[in-house]
Amino acid sequence: MPPRDWRFRLEDLREGADRAVSYLDGVSQAEFEASPLLQDAVLRA
């Protein structure tokens, strides 16, 4: 399979960043630090 065009990769990164930000909406730092599930979702988005 040929490699994806760099513009599509940038769009993927932007979408992942948008998802990560949405996961953190209304979450305090203490809540984030106490939730491995949330940490995984944000760090791997």
N, C-alpha and C positions, 0 to 999 in steps of 0.2 A: 504494500500500500504506500503511495507517495506521501511525503510529509505534508502537513497542513500549512497553508499560507500563514505567514507571520501575523497578518491582520486578524485572522480567526483566533489565533493563540492569544493576542492582546484582548480580544473580546471575551474570551474564556476567563482570563485573569480579572477583567473588570467585573464580570458577572459574579465571580467567586468573592471578590471584595465587597460587592453590594450585598450579597447574602450574609457574609460575616458581619457586616454593619447591622443588618436587620436582626440578626440573632442577638445582638448586644443591646438593642433598643430597650431601655428601662431596666437594664441589669447593672447592679453596682459591681465595683471591683471585688468586693468580698464575696458576692454571689458567684461571680465568674471563677474566682479562685477556689471556691468550694464545690464546683461542679465539673467533674472530669468529662461528662457528656458534652457540656457547653464548650469546654476548652477544645475537645476534639473537633467539634463542629466548626468552630471559628478558625482553629489553626490549620485545618485541612480543607477549608472551603475554597 
